[in-house]
């Protein structure tokens, strides 16, 4: 699964499933994903703050057109999936 939006439902309060896979034989010590925000949508900062609180991601940065997500480590052959509101 390439980084980016994989599934969206609705235009207002949309739920997006975002993710990537580490398909190497090594642990990725730091993963940085730039997730595009489709035109007409706004990322829900509270949703991303909750991902930091539950330690799914290390930190995030909202920009007008994307969300940059930082993950401390992603194991070999592991998948990272984030469920986010736009």
DAJO-V942116 format. One line per field, one symbol per residue. burial: b if it has 9 or more other C-alpha atoms within 8 Angstrom, else e. Layout:
burial = ???
//
This chain:
burial = eebbbeebeeeeebbbbbbbbbeeeebbebbeebbbbeeebebbeebbbebbeeeebbebebeeebbbbbbbbbbbbbbeeeebbb
//
